[in-house]
Amino acid sequence: MYTTPSIGVLATGTCLPERILTNDEVAEAAGVDPDWIVQRTGVLRRHVAQPVQAASDLAAEAVREALTAAGLPPAALGLLVLATSTPDELGPSTACRVQALVGADRAVAFDVAAACSGWLFAARVAHDWLRAGTGERYAAVVGVEVYSRFVDPSDRATAVLFADGAAATILGPVPGGTGFAPIRLGSDGTAAGDVLIPAGGSRLPASAQTLADRRHKVHMDGRAVRDFILRIFPEVLGDALDRNGLLLADVDLLVSHQPNPLLLRRAAVDAGVPEDRVVIVGHEVGNIGAASLPYALASADRDGRLRTGSRVLVTAFGAGLTWGSTVLTWTGAQQHGAIPAPRTEAPSAEVPSAEVPRTEAPRAEIPRTDVPGAENPRTKAPRTAIPRTEGAQL
């Protein structure tokens, strides 16, 4: 008789390109001061792929490291799901490229496109797939971006934020009562224009005009994105807590997409999450999109912040608009990936009310004054149902 297994994260792996792009370099092209970047976003540096590196190259390295950490050969994978907004090409799936590079010839391979929420969407697919009883036991779920190919260096709203990198997880069976709780996702296509790469698809095929107009670069409405994040963050957080009968005090760690180091910290503080429970990595790597959340998870693993039984609140949000959340009970995965050390502290700065684009967060102290519930770690997040159609109000 088939017993539906619990599915969790067995191991993680990462890959960051060697080249580091400093704030001094970015600021010169974007026409801003390096200090402006830190004060507005908290990003200190970002990694950029070499011209010969594509998304599949970074993803394959992250998957290899995750497999090594899990003690599994590539042939053990029955599924490989890749999340990205910057694929090698429009077709075939970049996951198929990765499957060939790592030698996972038994794995079903395909992509998921949900922008910065992509890893969580892909994890939901892999989680349900492995529980379906069709024979697959292990899955690789990898997020990867090579945003540097799609960023206009003169656009300060995006150039200061987006970067390149990959992070992978190996999903598989874990003891009952651990692993993933149900993963809940949401989408609102009415605000799809808030963040996008307008050209290169079937609506605006590549042409001399789209190239001249820089329509193949990331376009982002920073204010709309900020407002969406500050609205959706407490909703997905509260929804995950309520569905699992938890209080914030029951959560050991918050691992989230890193939209902007300062913005994530502000959102967490506003929701009453104790600052020492928030994993923030964006000051080190910038916004690496679908790789941000698994990179933060791998970082927490490497830094010893995860122990067997640790309860991790996972939240994601991104273009589409898309969002999601779950609770992950850690099972003691070993991680031997290439997360760089030492870790760099970033100065604290207040998130301005004006344009705050998407990135990751510095480990800076944010004053906890006048934040409802901040003094009480047992304060519950709001009991707000995740909306399906409110994005149009941005």
VOPAGU-2260 file (C-alpha; in pm, 1 decimal, decimal comma):
REM VOPAGU-2260
SITE   aa  ch    i         X         Y         Z
SITE  MET   A    0       0,0       0,0       0,0
SITE  TYR   A    1     139,6     338,7    -102,2
SITE  THR   A    2     193,0     589,8     178,6
SITE  THR   A    3     219,6     953,8      73,0
SITE  PRO   A    4     560,6    1077,0     194,2
SITE  SER   A    5     649,7    1407,2     352,3
SITE  ILE   A    6     880,8    1604,8     122,9
SITE  GLY   A    7    1151,1    1841,3     240,9
SITE  VAL   A    8    1482,2    1999,6     143,6
SITE  LEU   A    9    1769,2    1753,9     171,3
SITE  ALA   A   10    2052,8    1979,0      55,9
SITE  THR   A   11    2138,5    2308,2    -111,4
SITE  GLY   A   12    2399,1    2436,3    -354,5
SITE  THR   A   13    2486,3    2773,1    -503,8
SITE  CYS   A   14    2681,7    2930,4    -785,3
SITE  LEU   A   15    2787,8    3293,1    -810,7
SITE  PRO   A   16    2996,7    3421,4   -1103,7
SITE  GLU   A   17    3348,2    3523,4   -1005,7
SITE  ARG   A   18    3326,3    3878,3   -1135,9
SITE  ILE   A   19    3201,5    4131,8    -880,0
SITE  LEU   A   20    3041,8    4455,4    -996,6
SITE  THR   A   21    3094,7    4728,2    -738,5
SITE  ASN   A   22    2872,9    5021,2    -653,8
SITE  ASP   A   23    3137,8    5254,2    -790,8
SITE  GLU   A   24    3111,0    5088,7   -1132,7
SITE  VAL   A   25    2732,3    5079,5   -1131,1
SITE  ALA   A   26    2698,1    5435,7   -1005,2
SITE  GLU   A   27    2911,3    5582,0   -1282,0
SITE  ALA   A   28    2698,3    5430,2   -1556,9
SITE  ALA   A   29    2368,2    5503,2   -1380,1
SITE  GLY   A   30    2456,7    5864,5   -1305,7
SITE  VAL   A   31    2425,9    5835,4    -927,2
SITE  ASP   A   32    2658,0    5845,6    -629,4
SITE  PRO   A   33    2770,9    5509,6    -480,7
SITE  ASP   A   34    2636,4    5620,0    -142,9
SITE  TRP   A   35    2296,2    5678,9    -303,5
SITE  ILE   A   36    2280,9    5307,7    -392,3
SITE  VAL   A   37    2352,9    5202,6     -34,5
SITE  GLN   A   38    2112,5    5454,6     115,5
SITE  ARG   A   39    1827,5    5366,3    -120,6
SITE  THR   A   40    1873,5    4989,7    -150,6
SITE  GLY   A   41    2142,3    4858,6      82,6
SITE  VAL   A   42    2316,3    4668,9    -198,5
SITE  LEU   A   43    2695,1    4669,8    -168,4
SITE  ARG   A   44    2795,5    4448,9    -460,2
SITE  ARG   A   45    2662,3    4208,2    -718,0
SITE  HIS   A   46    2802,5    3922,9    -929,8
SITE  VAL   A   47    2805,8    3924,6   -1310,0
SITE  ALA   A   48    2842,1    3626,6   -1543,9
SITE  GLN   A   49    3122,9    3608,8   -1795,1
SITE  PRO   A   50    3022,7    3641,3   -2163,5
SITE  VAL   A   51    3060,6    3264,7   -2210,7
SITE  GLN   A   52    2834,1    3182,5   -1914,4
SITE  ALA   A   53    2461,8    3131,5   -1963,0
SITE  ALA   A   54    2188,0    3060,7   -1710,5
SITE  SER   A   55    2225,4    2685,8   -1761,6
SITE  ASP   A   56    2595,1    2697,7   -1671,5
SITE  LEU   A   57    2528,2    2864,9   -1336,2
SITE  ALA   A   58    2229,5    2642,1   -1264,1
SITE  ALA   A   59    2419,1    2324,0   -1345,8
SITE  GLU   A   60    2696,9    2413,7   -1103,6
SITE  ALA   A   61    2444,6    2484,1    -826,7
SITE  VAL   A   62    2269,2    2151,2    -891,7
SITE  ARG   A   63    2600,5    1964,1    -886,2
SITE  GLU   A   64    2687,4    2113,1    -548,6
SITE  ALA   A   65    2344,7    2034,7    -408,1
SITE  LEU   A   66    2372,3    1673,0    -529,1
SITE  THR   A   67    2714,6    1642,0    -368,3
SITE  ALA   A   68    2580,1    1782,1     -42,6
SITE  ALA   A   69    2291,8    1534,4     -53,7
SITE  GLY   A   70    2524,9    1244,5    -132,7
SITE  LEU   A   71    2330,9    1159,2    -446,7
SITE  PRO   A   72    2442,4    1087,7    -804,6
SITE  PRO   A   73    2272,9    1273,3   -1092,5
SITE  ALA   A   74    2100,9     950,0   -1194,8
SITE  ALA   A   75    1901,2     959,7    -869,7
SITE  LEU   A   76    1703,9    1261,5    -989,9
SITE  GLY   A   77    1359,7    1186,9   -1126,0
SITE  LEU   A   78    1270,2    1551,3   -1175,7
SITE  LEU   A   79    1452,2    1878,0   -1248,9
SITE  VAL   A   80    1248,4    2199,0   -1231,4
SITE  LEU   A   81    1419,6    2526,9   -1314,2
SITE  ALA   A   82    1283,6    2872,8   -1235,9
SITE  THR   A   83    1411,1    3173,2   -1431,8
SITE  SER   A   84    1317,5    3490,9   -1614,4
SITE  THR   A   85    1642,1    3486,1   -1814,4
SITE  PRO   A   86    1660,2    3148,9   -1994,3
SITE  ASP   A   87    1936,1    3043,9   -2230,5
SITE  GLU   A   88    1687,4    3080,4   -2516,7
SITE  LEU   A   89    1309,5    3095,0   -2559,6
SITE  GLY   A   90    1310,3    2721,6   -2625,4
SITE  PRO   A   91    1389,6    2453,7   -2528,8
SITE  SER   A   92    1358,1    2470,6   -2151,4
SITE  THR   A   93    1679,7    2572,9   -1982,5
SITE  ALA   A   94    1614,0    2281,7   -1745,5
SITE  CYS   A   95    1683,6    2047,0   -2037,7
SITE  ARG   A   96    2022,1    2213,9   -2087,0
SITE  VAL   A   97    2096,1    2165,1   -1716,2
SITE  GLN   A   98    1982,7    1802,4   -1728,4
SITE  ALA   A   99    2238,3    1735,8   -2003,8
SITE  LEU   A  100    2517,1    1928,8   -1828,4
SITE  VAL   A  101    2483,2    1738,7   -1499,3
SITE  GLY   A  102    2406,5    1400,9   -1656,5
SITE  ALA   A  103    2065,1    1358,1   -1492,7
SITE  ASP   A  104    1940,4    1145,3   -1779,6
SITE  ARG   A  105    1651,2     995,1   -1582,4
SITE  ALA   A  106    1503,1    1329,9   -1479,6
SITE  VAL   A  107    1198,0    1489,5   -1633,4
SITE  ALA   A  108    1315,2    1847,7   -1695,8
SITE  PHE   A  109    1118,6    2167,9   -1754,3
SITE  ASP   A  110    1105,8    2537,6   -1662,3
SITE  VAL   A  111     872,4    2740,6   -1444,8
SITE  ALA   A  112     833,1    3114,3   -1512,5
SITE  ALA   A  113     712,7    3304,4   -1206,8
SITE  ALA   A  114     983,6    3571,5   -1181,1
SITE  CYS   A  115    1117,3    3621,5    -826,8
SITE  SER   A  116     856,4    3378,9    -688,5
SITE  GLY   A  117     983,4    3113,5    -928,0
SITE  TRP   A  118    1165,7    2885,3    -685,4
SITE  LEU   A  119     861,6    2850,5    -459,3
SITE  PHE   A  120     634,2    2783,4    -757,6
SITE  ALA   A  121     882,9    2520,8    -879,2
SITE  ALA   A  122     907,0    2371,0    -529,5
SITE  ARG   A  123     527,8    2333,1    -522,5
SITE  VAL   A  124     541,5    2143,2    -852,5
SITE  ALA   A  125     824,3    1918,5    -730,4
SITE  HIS   A  126     662,9    1862,6    -390,3
SITE  ASP   A  127     333,1    1748,8    -540,5
SITE  TRP   A  128     509,5    1545,1    -810,8
SITE  LEU   A  129     714,3    1347,5    -556,3
SITE  ARG   A  130     402,0    1276,5    -351,6
SITE  ALA   A  131     205,6    1149,6    -651,9
SITE  GLY   A  132     333,1     792,7    -627,1
SITE  THR   A  133     467,5     771,8    -983,3
SITE  GLY   A  134     811,3     645,4    -880,3
SITE  GLU   A  135    1026,6     958,2    -865,6
SITE  ARG   A  136    1206,1     993,1    -530,8
SITE  TYR   A  137    1430,6    1299,9    -564,7
SITE  ALA   A  138    1394,6    1632,6    -743,0
SITE  ALA   A  139    1630,3    1921,8    -810,0
SITE  VAL   A  140    1463,4    2263,3    -785,6
SITE  VAL   A  141    1690,4    2543,7    -903,5
SITE  GLY   A  142    1648,6    2917,8    -942,7
SITE  VAL   A  143    1883,5    3107,5   -1172,5
SITE  GLU   A  144    1912,7    3448,9   -1334,0
SITE  VAL   A  145    2157,3    3622,0   -1565,2
SITE  TYR   A  146    1997,3    3963,2   -1534,7
SITE  SER   A  147    2314,6    4142,6   -1643,6
SITE  ARG   A  148    2221,7    4064,7   -2006,1
SITE  PHE   A  149    1886,4    4237,1   -1962,5
SITE  VAL   A  150    1967,3    4546,5   -1755,8
SITE  ASP   A  151    2015,4    4895,7   -1897,0
SITE  PRO   A  152    2325,2    5027,3   -1714,1
SITE  SER   A  153    2191,0    5382,8   -1738,0
SITE  ASP   A  154    1860,9    5294,5   -1565,0
SITE  ARG   A  155    1920,3    5352,8   -1195,8
SITE  ALA   A  156    1591,0    5186,7   -1101,2
SITE  THR   A  157    1717,3    4847,4   -1219,6
SITE  ALA   A  158    2093,9    4866,0   -1274,2
SITE  VAL   A  159    2167,6    4909,3    -903,9
SITE  LEU   A  160    1963,3    4602,7    -812,4
SITE  PHE   A  161    1967,9    4311,7   -1053,9
SITE  ALA   A  162    2254,1    4062,3   -1075,3
SITE  ASP   A  163    2346,1    3705,7   -1166,1
SITE  GLY   A  164    2350,0    3382,8    -967,7
SITE  ALA   A  165    2196,3    3042,2    -907,8
SITE  ALA   A  166    2084,7    2836,6    -610,1
SITE  ALA   A  167    1954,8    2481,4    -605,6
SITE  THR   A  168    1780,5    2251,3    -361,9
SITE  ILE   A  169    1737,5    1876,2    -359,8
SITE  LEU   A  170    1389,0    1773,0    -252,4
SITE  GLY   A  171    1310,6    1425,9    -127,1
SITE  PRO   A  172    1134,5    1219,7     139,1
SITE  VAL   A  173    1176,4    1324,3     501,7
SITE  PRO   A  174    1032,4    1196,2     831,2
SITE  GLY   A  175     664,7    1261,1     894,1
SITE  GLY   A  176     591,6    1594,7    1055,7
SITE  THR   A  177     890,1    1760,5     884,7
SITE  GLY   A  178     949,8    1909,5     541,8
SITE  PHE   A  179     705,1    2133,3     360,2
SITE  ALA   A  180     363,3    2225,3     491,2
SITE  PRO   A  181     117,7    2296,0     206,5
SITE  ILE   A  182     259,6    2559,6     -29,3
SITE  ARG   A  183       6,2    2828,4    -117,5
SITE  LEU   A  184      55,2    3044,9    -425,9
SITE  GLY   A  185    -119,4    3340,7    -587,2
SITE  SER   A  186    -110,9    3550,2    -903,4
SITE  ASP   A  187    -257,3    3876,0   -1033,3
SITE  GLY   A  188    -200,4    3937,3   -1404,0
SITE  THR   A  189    -366,8    4278,8   -1401,2
SITE  ALA   A  190     -37,0    4425,7   -1277,7
SITE  ALA   A  191     190,1    4230,5   -1512,0
SITE  GLY   A  192     326,5    4555,0   -1653,9
SITE  ASP   A  193     484,3    4665,6   -1325,7
SITE  VAL   A  194     801,1    4464,0   -1394,9
SITE  LEU   A  195     876,5    4307,0   -1731,6
SITE  ILE   A  196    1106,8    4267,2   -2029,9
SITE  PRO   A  197     870,4    4400,3   -2298,7
SITE  ALA   A  198    1028,4    4266,9   -2618,2
SITE  GLY   A  199    1165,2    3938,7   -2743,9
SITE  GLY   A  200     845,7    3736,4   -2724,2
SITE  SER   A  201     553,8    3687,0   -2962,2
SITE  ARG   A  202     396,6    4024,9   -2881,7
SITE  LEU   A  203     705,8    4231,3   -2962,1
SITE  PRO   A  204     950,2    4015,2   -3160,0
SITE  ALA   A  205    1305,2    4138,3   -3183,0
SITE  SER   A  206    1356,2    4410,7   -3441,6
SITE  ALA   A  207    1584,8    4703,0   -3506,7
SITE  GLN   A  208    1324,2    4926,1   -3340,5
SITE  THR   A  209    1287,3    4718,0   -3021,3
SITE  LEU   A  210    1664,3    4711,1   -2988,2
SITE  ALA   A  211    1692,6    5087,3   -3037,9
SITE  ASP   A  212    1416,6    5142,9   -2781,3
SITE  ARG   A  213    1586,5    4912,1   -2528,8
SITE  ARG   A  214    1269,9    4705,2   -2503,8
SITE  HIS   A  215    1478,8    4394,5   -2433,5
SITE  LYS   A  216    1585,4    4535,8   -2097,5
SITE  VAL   A  217    1409,4    4508,7   -1761,6
SITE  HIS   A  218    1150,7    4783,8   -1713,6
SITE  MET   A  219    1022,8    4839,4   -1360,3
SITE  ASP   A  220     784,5    5075,2   -1185,5
SITE  GLY   A  221     976,1    5097,5    -857,0
SITE  ARG   A  222     698,1    5263,0    -660,0
SITE  ALA   A  223     435,2    5012,8    -768,5
SITE  VAL   A  224     666,7    4725,3    -681,1
SITE  ARG   A  225     741,4    4870,4    -339,4
SITE  ASP   A  226     373,0    4921,9    -263,5
SITE  PHE   A  227     290,9    4566,3    -373,9
SITE  ILE   A  228     561,2    4417,5    -150,7
SITE  LEU   A  229     459,8    4617,5     155,6
SITE  ARG   A  230      98,3    4508,8     101,1
SITE  ILE   A  231     148,7    4142,5      14,0
SITE  PHE   A  232     424,2    4060,3     265,0
SITE  PRO   A  233     210,1    4066,9     582,3
SITE  GLU   A  234     -69,8    3889,2     397,5
SITE  VAL   A  235     136,7    3588,9     285,2
SITE  LEU   A  236     312,8    3578,0     621,4
SITE  GLY   A  237     -14,1    3586,5     813,9
SITE  ASP   A  238    -173,3    3332,0     583,0
SITE  ALA   A  239     110,0    3081,5     636,3
SITE  LEU   A  240      94,1    3124,1    1013,0
SITE  ASP   A  241    -282,4    3090,9    1028,5
SITE  ARG   A  242    -297,4    2784,2     804,6
SITE  ASN   A  243     -42,3    2607,5    1024,8
SITE  GLY   A  244    -176,9    2727,0    1360,6
SITE  LEU   A  245     142,2    2914,8    1444,6
SITE  LEU   A  246     245,3    3241,3    1606,4
SITE  LEU   A  247     553,2    3438,9    1507,7
SITE  ALA   A  248     714,8    3314,8    1827,4
SITE  ASP   A  249     687,5    2960,1    1690,5
SITE  VAL   A  250     900,5    3046,4    1385,2
SITE  ASP   A  251    1277,7    3009,7    1404,8
SITE  LEU   A  252    1363,4    3187,1    1080,1
SITE  LEU   A  253    1207,8    3388,6     799,3
SITE  VAL   A  254    1351,6    3312,4     454,2
SITE  SER   A  255    1214,1    3532,2     179,6
SITE  HIS   A  256    1275,9    3663,8    -166,8
SITE  GLN   A  257    1515,2    3955,8    -130,9
SITE  PRO   A  258    1346,5    4243,9    -313,6
SITE  ASN   A  259    1572,1    4511,0    -168,0
SITE  PRO   A  260    1773,2    4476,0     152,9
SITE  LEU   A  261    1621,1    4778,5     320,1
SITE  LEU   A  262    1273,2    4712,5     188,9
SITE  LEU   A  263    1271,0    4353,0     314,1
SITE  ARG   A  264    1387,3    4465,9     655,1
SITE  ARG   A  265    1118,7    4733,3     666,0
SITE  ALA   A  266     848,1    4485,7     561,8
SITE  ALA   A  267     959,1    4236,9     826,5
SITE  VAL   A  268     970,2    4498,7    1100,5
SITE  ASP   A  269     626,0    4629,4    1003,3
SITE  ALA   A  270     490,7    4273,8    1030,5
SITE  GLY   A  271     642,4    4232,8    1377,8
SITE  VAL   A  272     907,0    3975,6    1280,4
SITE  PRO   A  273    1202,7    3989,3    1522,6
SITE  GLU   A  274    1498,8    4118,8    1326,5
SITE  ASP   A  275    1731,8    3839,9    1432,8
SITE  ARG   A  276    1504,1    3586,8    1264,3
SITE  VAL   A  277    1515,4    3743,4     918,2
SITE  VAL   A  278    1768,8    3606,1     667,9
SITE  ILE   A  279    1907,5    3894,4     462,7
SITE  VAL   A  280    2164,6    3838,9     188,6
SITE  GLY   A  281    2088,6    4094,9     -82,5
SITE  HIS   A  282    2359,6    4335,5      21,5
SITE  GLU   A  283    2609,1    4069,6     -89,0
SITE  VAL   A  284    2455,8    3959,6    -418,6
SITE  GLY   A  285    2189,5    4208,7    -527,0
SITE  ASN   A  286    1857,3    4082,8    -659,8
SITE  ILE   A  287    1910,5    3746,2    -825,9
SITE  GLY   A  288    1541,5    3690,9    -890,3
SITE  ALA   A  289    1432,1    3327,9    -879,1
SITE  ALA   A  290    1764,5    3240,5    -713,2
SITE  SER   A  291    1720,7    3488,4    -426,7
SITE  LEU   A  292    1502,9    3276,5    -199,0
SITE  PRO   A  293    1697,3    2949,0    -232,8
SITE  TYR   A  294    2023,0    3143,6    -201,6
SITE  ALA   A  295    1898,8    3288,3     128,3
SITE  LEU   A  296    1801,8    2937,5     241,4
SITE  ALA   A  297    2145,2    2802,5     147,2
SITE  SER   A  298    2308,2    3095,7     325,8
SITE  ALA   A  299    2116,8    3021,1     645,8
SITE  ASP   A  300    2218,0    2656,3     616,7
SITE  ARG   A  301    2583,5    2740,0     568,2
SITE  ASP   A  302    2585,2    2988,4     853,5
SITE  GLY   A  303    2451,2    2730,3    1097,1
SITE  ARG   A  304    2119,4    2907,5    1145,6
SITE  LEU   A  305    1922,3    2593,1    1058,0
SITE  ARG   A  306    1906,3    2292,5    1286,0
SITE  THR   A  307    1709,0    1972,0    1262,9
SITE  GLY   A  308    1352,7    2068,8    1348,0
SITE  SER   A  309    1397,1    2440,2    1277,7
SITE  ARG   A  310    1069,9    2591,8    1160,4
SITE  VAL   A  311    1125,8    2820,4     859,8
SITE  LEU   A  312     862,7    3061,8     733,4
SITE  VAL   A  313     910,1    3094,6     356,6
SITE  THR   A  314     765,6    3388,8     161,9
SITE  ALA   A  315     796,1    3487,1    -203,6
SITE  PHE   A  316     668,4    3765,7    -426,4
SITE  GLY   A  317     757,4    3882,1    -773,9
SITE  ALA   A  318     656,9    4002,5   -1116,1
SITE  GLY   A  319     338,4    3871,9   -1268,4
SITE  LEU   A  320     232,1    3961,5   -1006,9
SITE  THR   A  321     304,4    3640,7    -815,1
SITE  TRP   A  322     338,0    3543,3    -449,9
SITE  GLY   A  323     337,0    3248,7    -214,6
SITE  SER   A  324     424,9    3112,5     128,1
SITE  THR   A  325     476,2    2795,6     327,2
SITE  VAL   A  326     634,0    2662,2     644,1
SITE  LEU   A  327     935,3    2434,5     606,3
SITE  THR   A  328    1048,6    2217,7     897,6
SITE  TRP   A  329    1418,8    2159,2     845,3
SITE  THR   A  330    1562,2    1810,1     844,7
SITE  GLY   A  331    1930,5    1871,1     898,3
SITE  ALA   A  332    2053,0    1895,6     539,9
SITE  GLN   A  333    2424,5    1930,2     489,7
SITE  GLN   A  334    2537,4    2215,5     264,1
SITE  HIS   A  335    2879,2    2247,8     104,8
SITE  GLY   A  336    2807,3    2506,8    -164,7
SITE  ALA   A  337    3004,5    2807,2    -275,6
SITE  ILE   A  338    2851,5    3081,9     -66,6
SITE  PRO   A  339    3133,2    3333,3     -28,6
SITE  ALA   A  340    3278,7    3431,6     306,8
SITE  PRO   A  341    3331,4    3647,6     499,9
SITE  ARG   A  342    2990,9    3803,9     511,1
SITE  THR   A  343    2980,9    4181,6     474,5
SITE  GLU   A  344    2793,0    4413,0     705,3
SITE  ALA   A  345    2607,1    4695,7     536,8
SITE  PRO   A  346    2515,2    5028,7     694,4
SITE  SER   A  347    2157,5    5090,7     792,3
SITE  ALA   A  348    1953,9    5337,2     594,1
SITE  GLU   A  349    1590,4    5434,2     596,8
SITE  VAL   A  350    1380,8    5314,3     304,8
SITE  PRO   A  351    1255,6    5627,6     129,5
SITE  SER   A  352     896,5    5665,3      27,5
SITE  ALA   A  353     999,5    5726,6    -332,7
SITE  GLU   A  354    1132,7    5483,1    -586,3
SITE  VAL   A  355    1280,1    5175,2    -422,0
SITE  PRO   A  356    1353,4    4909,4    -680,5
SITE  ARG   A  357    1396,2    4542,0    -622,9
SITE  THR   A  358    1703,7    4395,2    -445,0
SITE  GLU   A  359    1830,5    4221,3    -135,4
SITE  ALA   A  360    1900,8    4340,2     216,1
SITE  PRO   A  361    2203,2    4442,0     427,4
SITE  ARG   A  362    2253,4    4322,6     781,2
SITE  ALA   A  363    2195,6    4667,2     917,0
SITE  GLU   A  364    2005,1    4767,1    1224,4
SITE  ILE   A  365    1666,6    4923,1    1166,4
SITE  PRO   A  366    1513,5    5113,7    1457,7
SITE  ARG   A  367    1210,1    4932,6    1591,9
SITE  THR   A  368    1025,3    5244,0    1702,4
SITE  ASP   A  369     656,6    5289,6    1630,8
SITE  VAL   A  370     624,3    4944,7    1474,7
SITE  PRO   A  371     300,2    4779,5    1590,4
SITE  GLY   A  372     372,0    4443,7    1751,3
SITE  ALA   A  373     749,1    4474,5    1711,9
SITE  GLU   A  374     809,9    4454,9    2087,2
SITE  ASN   A  375     602,6    4136,8    2115,9
SITE  PRO   A  376     741,7    3842,9    1918,4
SITE  ARG   A  377     419,4    3649,5    1980,2
SITE  THR   A  378     216,4    3903,8    1787,1
SITE  LYS   A  379      24,5    3728,0    1513,3
SITE  ALA   A  380      42,9    3852,2    1159,3
SITE  PRO   A  381    -287,3    3985,7    1026,6
SITE  ARG   A  382    -556,2    3729,6     944,1
SITE  THR   A  383    -587,2    3847,8     588,9
SITE  ALA   A  384    -687,0    3618,2     307,7
SITE  ILE   A  385    -450,4    3627,9      12,0
SITE  PRO   A  386    -624,7    3835,1    -255,8
SITE  ARG   A  387    -643,9    3712,8    -612,8
SITE  THR   A  388    -746,4    4033,7    -789,9
SITE  GLU   A  389    -628,2    4331,3    -587,1
SITE  GLY   A  390    -308,1    4397,9    -777,0
SITE  ALA   A  391    -490,9    4643,8   -1000,0
SITE  GLN   A  392    -511,5    4879,4    -704,9
SITE  LEU   A  393    -132,1    4937,4    -706,0
